[in-house]
Amino acid sequence: MNTQQKKGGKKLSRFLVAAAILFVLARIALNDSLDVKEYSIESGLVEGEHRFVLLSDLHSTMYGESQRGLIEKIEKYSPEAIFMVGDIGDNKREFDGTAILLEELSGYDMYYVTGNHERWVDYTDDIKMLFEDYGVVALSEGMSVELGDGIRLFGIDDPLFYKDQEGFYSDLENAGVSDEVFDILLSHRPEYAERYAREE
């Protein structure tokens, strides 16, 4: 493996959507079941142990009364923050399930980026306002926040929010990734993983 490949591999491990995320709760398509996946990642850039939950593709689904089926799975892991990476709402369903979920999770630090289903509605700004009303930090355009202990969180909107792919790539390039901190990127599109890994 040459130096460039090693460098790319290091960036990939730092800058993938799932980087440093120990517990992932994901809903696939419109299947109402929950898939739970656990990841453990080590880095010399981070001293302590951290636990995060990532939610994706919930599509405004209800998981029992007041979302208890999902909430109980999240509470089991006592995460310090919850990352939401798109399609939490859905263009073909009312957002009642999303609002109930946000209400139930309002005691957590939460961060959100859009997915394609949030783009396929005419009221995307209302969706972001709904999230912000519950204290969720909506990240976009490569925005970042410091989580502490050398961890920085970036977020980017779904590519469908851009007029062309170059705007999406430009925001990635301008995100300001550093070798000094552990960077986590929130994005709805894992198929762009190789591109994420090339950004500095």
C-alpha positions as CSV (number, residue, x, y, z in Angstrom):
1,M,0.0,0.0,0.0
2,N,1.5,3.3,-1.0
3,T,1.5,6.5,1.0
4,Q,-1.4,8.0,-0.9
5,Q,-3.5,4.9,-0.2
6,K,-2.6,5.0,3.5
7,K,-3.5,8.7,3.6
8,G,-6.8,8.0,1.9
9,G,-7.6,5.1,4.3
10,K,-6.9,7.3,7.3
11,K,-9.1,10.1,6.0
12,L,-11.9,7.5,5.2
13,S,-11.8,6.2,8.8
14,R,-12.0,9.8,10.1
15,F,-14.6,11.3,7.7
16,L,-17.1,8.6,7.1
17,V,-20.7,9.1,8.1
18,A,-20.5,6.3,10.6
19,A,-17.1,7.4,12.0
20,A,-16.9,7.1,15.8
21,I,-20.6,6.1,16.0
22,L,-20.9,3.1,18.3
23,F,-24.6,2.5,18.0
24,V,-26.6,2.9,14.8
25,L,-30.4,2.6,14.6
26,A,-31.5,2.5,11.0
27,R,-34.8,1.9,9.3
28,I,-34.6,0.6,5.8
29,A,-36.9,1.9,3.1
30,L,-40.5,1.8,4.4
31,N,-40.1,-1.4,6.3
32,D,-41.4,-0.6,9.8
33,S,-38.9,-2.8,11.5
34,L,-35.7,-1.5,13.2
35,D,-32.2,-2.6,12.3
36,V,-29.7,-2.0,15.1
37,K,-26.0,-2.1,14.2
38,E,-23.1,-1.4,16.6
39,Y,-19.8,0.0,15.7
40,S,-16.7,0.6,17.8
41,I,-13.9,2.8,16.5
42,E,-10.6,3.7,18.2
43,S,-8.5,6.9,17.5
44,G,-5.5,8.4,19.1
45,L,-7.1,11.8,18.6
46,V,-9.7,11.1,21.2
47,E,-8.9,10.4,24.9
48,G,-12.2,9.4,26.4
49,E,-14.9,6.9,25.5
50,H,-17.9,8.4,23.7
51,R,-21.3,6.9,22.7
52,F,-23.5,8.2,19.9
53,V,-26.7,7.1,18.3
54,L,-27.3,7.6,14.6
55,L,-30.8,7.6,13.1
56,S,-31.6,7.3,9.5
57,D,-34.5,6.6,7.2
58,L,-37.2,6.6,9.8
59,H,-39.7,8.1,7.3
60,S,-42.0,9.5,10.0
61,T,-42.8,5.9,11.1
62,M,-44.5,5.3,14.5
63,Y,-42.7,2.6,16.6
64,G,-45.4,2.0,19.2
65,E,-47.3,4.5,21.3
66,S,-45.3,7.7,21.7
67,Q,-42.5,6.0,19.8
68,R,-41.6,3.9,22.8
69,G,-40.3,1.0,20.7
70,L,-37.6,3.3,19.3
71,I,-37.0,5.4,22.4
72,E,-36.4,2.3,24.5
73,K,-33.7,1.1,22.2
74,I,-32.0,4.5,22.3
75,E,-32.2,4.9,26.0
76,K,-30.6,1.4,26.4
77,Y,-27.3,2.9,25.2
78,S,-27.4,6.3,27.1
79,P,-25.9,8.2,24.2
80,E,-24.3,11.6,24.7
81,A,-25.7,12.8,21.4
82,I,-28.0,11.7,18.6
83,F,-27.2,12.2,15.0
84,M,-30.0,12.2,12.4
85,V,-28.8,11.7,8.8
86,G,-31.9,12.3,6.7
87,D,-35.3,10.9,5.7
88,I,-36.4,11.3,9.3
89,G,-39.5,12.6,7.7
90,D,-41.1,11.5,4.5
91,N,-42.7,13.2,1.5
92,K,-45.6,10.7,1.5
93,R,-46.5,10.7,5.2
94,E,-47.5,13.3,7.7
95,F,-44.8,14.5,10.0
96,D,-46.7,13.5,13.2
97,G,-44.4,10.6,13.9
98,T,-41.3,12.8,13.5
99,A,-42.7,15.5,15.8
100,I,-43.5,12.9,18.5
101,L,-40.0,11.4,18.2
102,L,-38.4,14.8,18.6
103,E,-40.5,15.6,21.6
104,E,-39.5,12.3,23.3
105,L,-35.8,12.9,22.5
106,S,-35.8,16.6,23.5
107,G,-33.5,15.9,26.5
108,Y,-30.7,14.8,24.2
109,D,-28.2,16.8,22.2
110,M,-29.4,16.2,18.6
111,Y,-27.9,17.1,15.2
112,Y,-29.6,16.7,11.8
113,V,-28.9,16.8,8.1
114,T,-31.5,16.4,5.3
115,G,-32.1,13.4,3.1
116,N,-33.8,13.1,-0.3
117,H,-37.3,12.7,1.1
118,E,-37.0,16.0,2.9
119,R,-36.1,17.5,-0.4
120,W,-39.1,16.0,-2.2
121,V,-41.6,18.2,-0.4
122,D,-42.5,21.9,-0.9
123,Y,-42.0,22.8,2.8
124,T,-38.4,21.8,3.5
125,D,-37.8,25.1,5.5
126,D,-40.8,24.1,7.7
127,I,-39.2,20.7,8.4
128,K,-35.9,22.4,9.5
129,M,-37.9,24.8,11.7
130,L,-39.7,21.8,13.3
131,F,-36.4,20.2,14.2
132,E,-35.0,23.5,15.5
133,D,-38.1,24.0,17.6
134,Y,-37.1,20.9,19.5
135,G,-33.6,22.0,20.0
136,V,-32.1,20.0,17.1
137,V,-29.0,21.6,15.5
138,A,-29.5,21.5,11.7
139,L,-26.2,21.2,9.9
140,S,-25.6,22.0,6.3
141,E,-23.1,23.4,3.8
142,G,-20.2,21.8,5.7
143,M,-21.1,23.6,9.0
144,S,-19.3,22.2,12.0
145,V,-19.7,22.1,15.8
146,E,-17.2,21.1,18.5
147,L,-18.3,18.1,20.6
148,G,-15.4,18.2,22.9
149,D,-12.5,15.8,23.6
150,G,-11.1,16.4,20.1
151,I,-14.3,15.5,18.3
152,R,-15.7,17.8,15.6
153,L,-19.0,17.2,13.8
154,F,-19.7,18.3,10.2
155,G,-23.0,18.2,8.3
156,I,-24.0,18.6,4.7
157,D,-27.4,18.7,3.1
158,D,-28.5,16.0,0.6
159,P,-27.1,16.5,-2.9
160,L,-30.6,17.2,-4.2
161,F,-30.6,20.5,-2.3
162,Y,-27.8,21.7,-4.7
163,K,-28.3,23.1,-8.2
164,D,-25.5,20.8,-9.3
165,Q,-23.0,18.3,-7.8
166,E,-20.2,20.8,-7.9
167,G,-21.9,22.9,-5.2
168,F,-22.1,19.8,-3.1
169,Y,-18.5,18.9,-3.7
170,S,-17.5,22.5,-3.1
171,D,-19.0,22.5,0.4
172,L,-17.2,19.3,1.1
173,E,-13.9,20.7,0.1
174,N,-14.5,23.8,2.2
175,A,-15.4,21.9,5.3
176,G,-12.0,22.4,6.9
177,V,-11.0,18.8,7.9
178,S,-8.0,18.7,10.2
179,D,-5.5,16.1,11.2
180,E,-5.6,17.5,14.7
181,V,-9.1,16.5,15.6
182,F,-11.4,13.6,15.0
183,D,-13.9,14.7,12.3
184,I,-17.3,13.1,11.8
185,L,-19.3,13.9,8.7
186,L,-23.1,13.6,8.8
187,S,-24.5,12.9,5.3
188,H,-27.4,11.0,4.0
189,R,-25.5,9.4,1.1
190,P,-23.0,6.6,2.0
191,E,-22.5,6.0,-1.7
192,Y,-20.3,9.1,-1.7
193,A,-17.9,7.6,0.9
194,E,-14.9,7.5,-1.5
195,R,-15.4,11.2,-2.3
196,Y,-15.7,12.1,1.4
197,A,-12.4,10.4,2.0
198,R,-10.6,12.5,-0.6
199,E,-11.5,15.8,1.2
200,E,-8.9,17.5,3.4
